[in-house]
Amino acid sequence: MTLQQLRYAITIAQSKSMNEAAKSLYISQPSLSSSMKELERELRISIFQRTSKGVNVTPEGVEFLGYARSVIGQADLLEDRYMEKPTVKKHFGVSTQHYSFAVEAFVSMMGRFDMNEYEFAIRETRTADVIGDVSLGKSDVGVLYLNDFNRTVLTKILRDNGLMFKELFVCDAYVYMWKKHPLSKRDSLSMEDLDDYPCLCFEQGENNSFYFAEEILSTYDYKKTIHACDRATMLNLMKGVNGYTLCSGIISESLNGDDYICVPLESSEKMHVGYISRKGVPLGSIGELYVNILAQYSGNVIGKNGDTAAADTEDGGMENKEPQSGKDL
């Protein structure tokens, strides 16, 4: 087993195609396939399942790739530290649920680097894709939330994919709506107050489970719901049909404009917002900077009990700790 074979396997998993992986690696498809078969024989496992539509990672392969990424991450750190390499663009990617503050933090982070030296990517996407992107190395960091309802299920999925969750801050639940919504002047709202208006939910595709919902209270018996795929459509529906959604209460006027407001929801539900990354693989300086900027949004959180503490956990636990002081930015 060689580092080259590990890099080959990671690239195949990312592209989901032996042919596309071979092109990106600048080797022939037969050579790549032969190298993978040799690796699988040596390890006595099947890393990939070949199909007419491409390749899929097997359960054994998911575990193997978690270790492979950890090894390659450490090898890359050694090369960066001790070997002179030709100047190439460094890559950094984020996958996130539909949070404007995650995008705003990304913009702030990008402004501190020379775009001639770095290639950045941010993906606002479905919950399962956030997990998949980080697991397969497509993104370095994923941003999502846990709560008492989804914690057990999502924690197991994260663990099975070789990922860890680190909590950044805790939020109460808010109703996000157009500022001219009939209920926008209320000091707080109950779910019964909202029954006559459509709840706007982000579509989760094939993984449309309650546990993958981006909105809390996903099992509530809503009388009216509308599913959307992107944040811009969601905002348009708020204006067009007086729709609303449930959120963390942290909004970005610089990105979404000032036509929208948050009203406290009368609920004891909490959102534990954090980030996921691959176990054993350091975030690097860019990743550390990004999550530190994200953590600063805890200052925008006003909970009913004044709790803005953040906890770092590898198992998705919810115990509160004192907030970690961020680096000077």
N, C-alpha and C positions, 0 to 999 in steps of 0.2 A: 504494500500500500504506500503510495507516494502523495506528496502535497499536490502534485499535478492532477492525480486522479481525484482527489477531494475537490479541487477547483472545477474539474470537469463535471462531477456529480452535482455540485451546487448550481452550475450554469444550466445543466439539463433541467433541473427542478424549476428554475426560474422561467425558462423559455417553454417548458412543457412540450418540447419537440426536439428530437435527436438531430434533425436536419438543421433547425435554426440554431441550436447550440453549437453545432459544428461550424457553422458560418461565423458566429461571433467569436469562436475560439481559433479560427483560421486553420482548422485541420479538416481532413476528410471525414465524411460521415462514417464510413467503414472503420476508420482508425479509432474514432470516438466510441463507436459501438463495441469494438473489440476490447478497448481499454476498460469499459464498464463491465463487460462480461467477465473479464479477468479479475476485476475487483470483487464482483459478486461471488465468483468461485472461491476467491481467497477468504472472504468473510463468511461464506456459506449462508448468505441471505439474498433475497431479491430486493434491490433498492427501487427498481422501477418496474412497472407493468406496461409492456408495449401493447398498443392498440392501433387500429387503423387510423384513429384520429390524433395520435400522438403518444405521449408517455404520461403515466400517472405515478405519483410517489406511493409506494406501499406503506402500510403501518410500520413495518420494520425500517423502511427507508426514511420515514419521518424522524424516527429516533436517531438513526445513523447520521442524517443530515444535520441534526441539532449539534451532535458532537463535531461533525466536520466543520461547521461554521465557526465553532469555538476554536478549533485548531487553526483554521485559516486566519481568523481574527488575530490570534496571538502571533502567528507567523508574519502577518502584515505589519503588526506593531514592531516586531524585531527588524524587519526590513526597513521600515521608516526610520528607526532609531540608528541602525548601524550600517546601512548600505546606501551608497549613492545611486540614485535612479534617475533616469531622464524625467524631465518635467512633464507630468500628465495631470489632467484635471482630476481632482478628488470629488467623490460623489457623496451626497447626503440626501436621504429621502425621508419623508414623513407621511404616514397614512393616518387619517383621523376621521372620527365621526364628524357630523356637520356642526363644527364649532367655529364661529367667527374669530374667537379669541385665539384659537390654535393657528389660524391663518395669519392673524395680526402678529403673533409672536414669531411666526416663520418669516414674515416680512422684516421684522425688527432684527432677527438673527442674520438674515441675508445681507442687510445693510452694513454689516461689520466685516464683510469679506470681499475680496476682489473676484468679481464674476469671471475674470479671465483665468482664474486658477481653480474655480469650483463649478461643479454642475449640480444644481439643486432640483428637487422634485417634491411636490406636495400633492396629495390625493385625498380629497374629501369623498368618502366612500362608505359602503355598508359595513356593519360591524364585523361580519365574517371575513370580509376582504381586508379590513384593518389587521385582523389576526393573521390571515394568510400572507399578506404582504410582508409582515415582519418575520414570520416563520420562514418564509422562502428567501429572505434577504433582499427583497425588492425595496423595502424601506428599513431604515435603521431604527425608527421610533414609531410607535402607534399611540394615538391618544383616544381614550374611551373612558367610560365610567362603570363603576360597580355599585350595586346597592344590595339591600338585604334579600331582594327577590332573585336577582340574577347571579349573585356572587358564587354560589356553590357550583352552578353549571359552567359559568365562564372560567372560573378558576381551574376546574378540571381540564377544560379545553386548552387553556393557556399552558398548563403543566404538560399535557400530552404533546403539545407542539414545541416544547423546549423554551417556553417564554416565561417571563416574570413580570409582575405588575408592581409599580411603585406609585403610591398615592401622593398627590400634590396638594389637594385641598378638598374640603367638604362644603357642599352647598345645600341650602334648602331648595324647595321646588317653587318655581315661578310660572306664571302664565305669560307667554310672549304673544303680543297682539299689536294690531294697528292702533296708533294713538287716537283714532277717531272711532274705534270700536265702541258700541253702546255700553260696554262694561268697563271701559278704560279708566274711568274716574273713580272706581271703587278702591278702597284701601286694601282690600283682600278679596279673594274669590274662593268659593267652594266648587267642587265638581258639579253639584246640583245647579249652581248658578250658570254653568257653562253648557248645560244639556241642550239648549236650543241652538247652539252654534257648532259648526263642524270642527272636530279635532283633526289637525293636520299631522300626519305621521310620515316619517321617511321610509320608503319602500325598502325591504330587506331581501327581495328576490327569493331564491330557492330556500334561503335560511330564514324565512319569515316566521320565526318562533318568537313567542313572548320574551324569551330570554335575550334575544338579539335586538330587541326594540331600543331605539335611541331615546325614547320618551319613557319616563317613569309611569307607574300605574298602567302598564300595558294590558293588564287583565281587566281593567274597568269596563263596564258594559256601556260603551259610548253609543249614543243614539245616532250620531252622524260622524262619519270619518271620511277623510280624503287622503290618499297616499300620493306622495310626490317623491321625485328622485334627486332633486337638487335644492339648494338653499334659495336661489333666485325665484324659482317657481313657488316655493313655500311663502316667500314674502309677497309675491303677487296675489296669492290666494288669500292672504290675510286682508289685503285691501279689497279684493274683488268679492269675497263671499263672507267677510267678517269671521274668517277662520282664526284658530289659535293653536298654539302648540305648547308643550310643557318643556321647561328648560332650566338651566342652572342659574339664571338671573344675570349672567355675565354677557353683556352684549357689546358690540363694536360699532359705534356710530360712524367711525371713519370708513368702515367697509359696507355697512348696511344702511347708512343714512340715519336721520333722526326722526323718521316717521313711525318708529316702533317703540313700544315700552314693555316693561315687565311689571306684573302685579303679583304680589305674594299669593301663593296657593295655600289654602287652609288644609295643611296636611303635615304629618310628622315625617314624611319621606325625606331621605337624604341622598344626595348624589355624591359619590366618592370619585372625584375626577383624578385621573392619573395617566401614566404612560406605560406601555409595554415595550420590552426589548428582549433580545435573545440572552438566555442564561449563559454566563461565562464569557460573553463577548463585550468588551468595554465600549462605551458609547463614543469615546474619542472626544477631542476638544470641541468639535462642532455640536455633537449631540449633548454634551454637558452644558454648553452655552444655551442651546434651545430649551432644555428642560428647566434650566434656571430662570429663563425669561418666562416660561409657562408658570412656574411657581409663584412669580410675582403677582399673578392674577388673583392669588389668595387675598390680596389686599382689597379686591373689589367684591369679595364675598361678605355679605352681612347675614349671618344666620340668626334664627329666632333665639338661639341661646348664646349667640356671640362666638360660636366655635369655628375657628378657621384653622385648627391644627391639622398638620399633615403627617401621614405615617408612611414609612417605607416598608413594604412587605414583599416577600417572594411568593406568598401563597394566596394573595388577594385578601388577606385579613383586614379587619376594619378597626383595629385598636388605634386610639388616638395617641399621638406623641407630640412633643413640642416641635414647631416648625423648624426646619433646618435653615440656617442662615445661608443665603445665596452668595455666590462669588460677586466681587465687584465687577459690574458690567459697564 
